[in-house]
């Protein structure tokens, strides 16, 4: 990422959760440990189905007496509905602040100008706004959650030029990190298959949460046999659920066909290889190696 650029992630939204029971409420349902989240540290987490399948994802940031959830904007409405289902008698307030706050992405090098600690999730304040080194991977840089009215002035004070968002998502895809293109994962793919452990979205030492039992069993008994990986189209076109083959052997399928696509692969299959040409009925593709492989 260019040190002089900031990318406005218009496809991200912000939910604010606060209230007397906010900590216990979130801790009981999310896949990560909320004890990690302080004024100086943020985390990435999933909300899974009871079977351990992916539903929602978010970066959790401490804010005043509650928590920001930085999440894909398309998920906001259904995520709030799901959060309300688990609310029961908990004393919490759930507010959509997407019209008031925006998320901007900046480089790790820019972040280090203000904070030498470059551990994933490290959080500082710039003019009272949280700036977070991405908890999934520091290779994806940092992000600032900021009031829309302050955005341009803060960008100017940071000597940052607002730039094409596609540059940011191209980097994210090359690292193997899905962002706001996860609709086709929901309730279909297990959290571990979306690399929750590698992206620091799960804590195997915390207590119960929604989907914990099956997730822990898959981990303990080494039942994970499929993972999502980024794919690069060499030629042709792909569609959702296209079967991916090598030497006439099925090795995976396409799980989204956005500009930055992913496939679900049988990574333990002896035919599985990064950067090797694979085929669907209408395209040639290859699997890109993520940062954690």
Backbone torsions as a table, in degrees:
resi	resn	phi	psi	omega
1	UNK	NA	142.2	-179.5
2	UNK	-75.6	129.7	-176.3
3	UNK	-62.3	-22.4	-175.3
4	UNK	-97.3	7.2	-175.3
5	UNK	-115.9	152.2	169.9
6	UNK	-130.8	139.2	-177.1
7	UNK	-114.0	120.4	-179.0
8	UNK	-84.6	112.4	-175.0
9	UNK	-87.4	81.3	-174.6
10	UNK	-68.1	-14.6	179.0
11	UNK	-93.3	13.9	173.7
12	UNK	-107.4	148.4	177.7
13	UNK	-126.6	167.8	-178.3
14	UNK	-127.3	125.6	170.9
15	UNK	-109.7	140.3	176.8
16	UNK	-114.9	127.5	178.6
17	UNK	-119.5	121.6	178.1
18	UNK	-144.4	176.3	-178.2
19	UNK	125.2	168.8	-174.9
20	UNK	-56.3	-36.2	-175.4
21	UNK	-104.7	15.0	-172.4
22	UNK	-57.5	-44.4	-178.1
23	UNK	-63.2	-54.2	-176.6
24	UNK	-62.5	-38.4	-179.8
25	UNK	-60.3	-51.3	180.0
26	UNK	-68.6	-41.4	-177.3
27	UNK	-59.0	-31.3	-177.1
28	UNK	-78.3	-12.4	-174.3
29	UNK	-121.1	-24.1	-173.6
30	UNK	-89.4	160.2	-175.0
31	UNK	-80.6	-17.8	179.3
32	UNK	-102.2	174.4	-177.4
33	UNK	-97.4	114.5	-176.3
34	UNK	-68.4	-14.9	175.1
35	UNK	-61.4	-21.1	178.5
36	UNK	-71.8	-20.9	-171.8
37	UNK	-89.8	116.5	178.7
38	UNK	-134.5	-174.7	175.6
39	UNK	-64.0	-19.5	-176.4
40	UNK	-111.7	5.2	-176.1
41	UNK	-151.9	136.1	175.8
42	UNK	-122.0	169.9	180.0
43	UNK	-143.7	164.8	175.7
44	UNK	-106.9	142.1	-177.4
45	UNK	-152.7	161.9	173.3
46	UNK	-113.5	157.2	162.3
47	UNK	-113.2	116.8	-173.2
48	UNK	-102.3	166.8	169.5
49	UNK	-76.3	166.6	175.7
50	UNK	-57.7	-23.4	179.2
51	UNK	-86.5	-2.7	178.7
52	UNK	90.5	14.5	178.4
53	UNK	-90.1	152.8	-177.5
54	UNK	-64.9	132.7	171.2
55	UNK	-121.1	-58.1	-175.4
56	UNK	-139.7	158.0	176.5
57	UNK	-137.3	154.4	-179.7
58	UNK	-166.3	153.6	168.1
59	UNK	-95.2	130.1	-176.3
60	UNK	-103.8	125.5	-175.1
61	UNK	-127.6	129.1	176.2
62	UNK	-66.7	132.8	178.7
63	UNK	-144.8	113.2	-178.7
64	UNK	53.4	-121.7	-178.5
65	UNK	-97.6	16.2	-178.4
66	UNK	-146.3	-150.9	-173.4
67	UNK	-140.2	133.9	166.9
68	UNK	-81.8	139.4	166.6
69	UNK	-112.6	112.0	177.6
70	UNK	-92.5	111.2	-170.6
71	UNK	-142.0	165.3	175.4
72	UNK	-57.6	132.6	-174.6
73	UNK	-62.3	-33.5	-178.7
74	UNK	-64.3	-20.5	-178.5
75	UNK	-85.5	-13.9	-167.5
76	UNK	-52.5	-54.8	-174.3
77	UNK	-60.2	-48.6	-178.2
78	UNK	-72.6	-31.3	176.8
79	UNK	-65.2	-43.0	178.5
80	UNK	-62.9	-40.2	176.6
81	UNK	-60.5	-43.0	-179.7
82	UNK	-66.6	-41.0	178.1
83	UNK	-62.7	-38.4	178.4
84	UNK	-67.2	-30.7	176.7
85	UNK	-62.4	-35.0	-179.1
86	UNK	-88.8	-4.8	-174.6
87	UNK	-67.1	-44.1	-179.1
88	UNK	49.0	-120.5	-178.7
89	UNK	-100.0	10.7	-179.2
90	UNK	-63.0	140.2	179.3
91	UNK	-87.1	80.1	179.5
92	UNK	-136.9	154.2	173.3
93	UNK	-118.0	135.5	-178.6
94	UNK	-120.0	116.6	-172.0
95	UNK	-127.5	133.1	174.7
96	UNK	-85.5	113.1	-179.2
97	UNK	-108.8	20.7	-174.8
98	UNK	-64.7	-22.6	178.0
99	UNK	-84.7	-8.9	-177.7
100	UNK	-108.7	-30.3	-176.1
101	UNK	-120.1	149.6	174.4
102	UNK	-126.9	162.9	177.8
103	UNK	-114.6	129.6	175.8
104	UNK	-119.2	142.8	178.9
105	UNK	-108.3	136.6	177.6
106	UNK	-136.4	171.7	-171.8
107	UNK	-78.0	157.4	174.1
108	UNK	-61.2	-39.7	-178.6
109	UNK	-61.7	-36.7	177.5
110	UNK	-67.6	-41.1	179.0
111	UNK	-60.1	-42.3	-175.9
112	UNK	-67.1	-17.7	173.6
113	UNK	-62.0	-27.4	-176.7
114	UNK	-106.2	-22.7	-175.1
115	UNK	-148.8	119.5	-176.5
116	UNK	-76.7	-25.3	177.8
117	UNK	-68.6	117.8	-177.2
118	UNK	-116.0	35.6	173.5
119	UNK	-75.5	146.8	177.7
120	UNK	-55.5	133.2	176.2
121	UNK	89.9	-7.4	178.7
122	UNK	-56.7	136.0	-173.1
123	UNK	-128.3	133.1	176.0
124	UNK	-128.5	178.5	176.6
125	UNK	-118.4	136.8	171.1
126	UNK	-122.4	112.6	-176.3
127	UNK	51.3	44.9	176.1
128	UNK	75.1	1.8	179.4
129	UNK	-101.8	137.5	-178.1
130	UNK	-71.3	135.1	174.2
131	UNK	-122.0	123.0	-169.2
132	UNK	-120.0	127.1	169.7
133	UNK	-73.5	123.7	-167.6
134	UNK	-49.7	121.9	-177.1
135	UNK	-71.1	-13.1	177.0
136	UNK	-79.0	-42.9	177.7
137	UNK	-167.6	132.9	178.5
138	UNK	-68.8	-15.5	177.2
139	UNK	-64.1	-20.8	179.4
140	UNK	-89.5	6.1	175.2
141	UNK	79.7	-153.6	-177.3
142	UNK	-120.3	172.2	178.1
143	UNK	-143.8	146.1	177.7
144	UNK	-117.9	134.6	174.1
145	UNK	-103.8	118.7	-167.5
146	UNK	-143.9	146.9	175.4
147	UNK	-62.7	135.9	-175.6
148	UNK	-54.1	-36.7	-177.1
149	UNK	-68.8	-22.5	-177.5
150	UNK	-96.4	-9.6	-170.2
151	UNK	-54.9	-54.3	-171.4
152	UNK	-70.8	-35.2	177.6
153	UNK	-67.1	-42.7	179.5
154	UNK	-66.3	-39.5	177.2
155	UNK	-60.3	-39.9	178.9
156	UNK	-65.9	-43.3	179.9
157	UNK	-65.9	-28.1	178.0
158	UNK	-88.2	-0.5	-178.0
159	UNK	58.7	44.2	-178.5
160	UNK	-113.3	140.1	178.0
161	UNK	-103.2	127.7	178.7
162	UNK	-67.0	128.0	-169.8
163	UNK	-130.2	174.6	-174.7
164	UNK	-64.4	121.8	-177.1
165	UNK	-60.7	-25.1	-177.5
166	UNK	-62.3	-30.2	177.6
167	UNK	-61.6	-41.2	-179.4
168	UNK	-66.7	-46.0	-176.6
169	UNK	-73.3	-25.5	172.7
170	UNK	-65.1	-41.1	176.3
171	UNK	-64.8	-45.8	-179.9
172	UNK	-57.3	-44.2	-179.9
173	UNK	-64.8	-41.3	-179.9
174	UNK	-63.5	-27.1	178.2
175	UNK	-84.3	-10.2	-178.7
176	UNK	83.5	27.2	-177.6
177	UNK	-112.7	106.9	174.4
178	UNK	-67.3	148.7	178.1
179	UNK	-119.4	-90.9	-174.4
180	UNK	-105.5	20.8	-176.8
181	UNK	-119.6	49.2	-171.0
182	UNK	-112.0	14.4	-177.3
183	UNK	-54.5	-40.5	-173.9
184	UNK	-81.5	1.1	174.3
185	UNK	-88.5	-24.6	-167.6
186	UNK	-63.6	125.6	177.0
187	UNK	60.6	19.2	-179.8
188	UNK	-123.0	-32.6	-172.3
189	UNK	-122.4	135.3	179.9
190	UNK	-65.1	148.4	-179.9
191	UNK	-55.6	-40.4	179.5
192	UNK	-66.5	-28.3	178.8
193	UNK	-72.3	-20.1	177.0
194	UNK	-96.8	20.3	170.6
195	UNK	65.2	39.1	-179.6
196	UNK	-59.8	-37.5	-179.5
197	UNK	-68.7	-44.6	-178.1
198	UNK	-67.2	-27.5	-179.5
199	UNK	-96.9	14.1	175.4
200	UNK	61.9	34.3	-177.7
201	UNK	-98.3	-1.1	-172.4
202	UNK	-138.3	145.4	177.7
203	UNK	-125.8	114.0	-176.9
204	UNK	-81.3	-3.8	-178.7
205	UNK	-100.1	-12.9	-178.8
206	UNK	-76.0	173.6	179.6
207	UNK	-77.2	-157.4	-174.0
208	UNK	-68.0	149.1	171.3
209	UNK	-153.6	171.2	-178.7
210	UNK	-64.6	122.8	179.9
211	UNK	88.9	1.9	-173.8
212	UNK	-63.7	-41.9	-172.5
213	UNK	-61.1	-49.9	-178.4
214	UNK	-70.8	-35.8	178.3
215	UNK	-62.6	-45.5	179.4
216	UNK	-64.7	-38.0	-179.7
217	UNK	-65.7	-42.6	178.3
218	UNK	-61.0	-40.1	179.6
219	UNK	-68.6	-49.0	-175.4
220	UNK	-64.2	-41.6	-175.6
221	UNK	-95.8	9.2	177.0
222	UNK	51.5	48.1	-179.1
223	UNK	-89.4	-1.6	179.5
224	UNK	-71.6	119.0	-178.3
225	UNK	-126.1	-7.5	-179.2
226	UNK	-132.8	148.1	176.8
227	UNK	-143.8	156.5	170.7
228	UNK	-89.3	141.7	175.7
229	UNK	-136.7	151.5	175.5
230	UNK	-69.9	144.7	178.2
231	UNK	-121.4	145.7	175.8
232	UNK	-111.5	129.0	179.3
233	UNK	-83.5	120.0	178.2
234	UNK	-84.0	-44.1	175.0
235	UNK	-159.3	156.3	178.4
236	UNK	88.2	-163.8	-177.9
237	UNK	-132.8	150.0	179.3
238	UNK	-120.3	158.5	176.8
239	UNK	-135.2	160.4	177.3
240	UNK	-56.1	136.5	176.9
241	UNK	73.2	7.6	172.0
242	UNK	-58.0	133.1	177.6
243	UNK	-77.9	134.8	179.7
244	UNK	-104.4	130.0	-176.5
245	UNK	-128.6	156.4	168.3
246	UNK	-139.5	127.9	-176.6
247	UNK	53.5	40.9	-179.6
248	UNK	63.6	16.2	176.9
249	UNK	-108.0	127.7	178.5
250	UNK	-69.6	128.0	-177.8
251	UNK	-124.6	-9.3	179.7
252	UNK	176.1	-169.4	177.0
253	UNK	-150.4	156.1	177.3
254	UNK	-75.5	130.5	-179.4
255	UNK	-111.3	-12.4	164.1
256	UNK	-154.3	153.0	-176.4
257	UNK	-127.7	43.8	171.8
258	UNK	-77.6	-174.8	179.3
259	UNK	-61.3	-31.4	179.3
260	UNK	-115.6	88.9	-167.1
261	UNK	-91.1	159.6	177.1
262	UNK	-131.9	152.6	173.9
263	UNK	-124.8	156.5	175.0
264	UNK	-102.2	118.4	-170.1
265	UNK	-120.2	148.0	172.5
266	UNK	-82.2	86.1	-168.7
267	UNK	-73.2	-12.2	177.2
268	UNK	-91.5	-5.9	177.8
269	UNK	-65.3	135.5	-179.3
270	UNK	-61.4	-19.2	178.0
271	UNK	-81.5	-10.3	-176.5
272	UNK	-70.1	126.0	176.7
273	UNK	-150.4	139.6	173.6
274	UNK	-72.6	148.5	172.2
275	UNK	65.4	9.9	176.8
276	UNK	-93.7	144.0	-178.5
277	UNK	-71.1	124.4	177.3
278	UNK	-116.8	169.0	-176.0
279	UNK	-133.2	144.7	161.8
280	UNK	-112.7	-176.2	179.6
281	UNK	-63.5	-24.9	-173.5
282	UNK	-131.4	14.4	-177.6
283	UNK	-156.7	160.6	168.1
284	UNK	-114.6	133.5	-176.3
285	UNK	-137.8	171.6	168.4
286	UNK	-142.1	156.5	-179.8
287	UNK	-88.7	127.5	177.9
288	UNK	-89.3	139.5	-176.8
289	UNK	-81.2	120.5	-179.8
290	UNK	-74.4	168.5	-174.3
291	UNK	-64.2	-25.7	-174.0
292	UNK	-91.9	-2.6	-177.9
293	UNK	-80.9	NA	NA
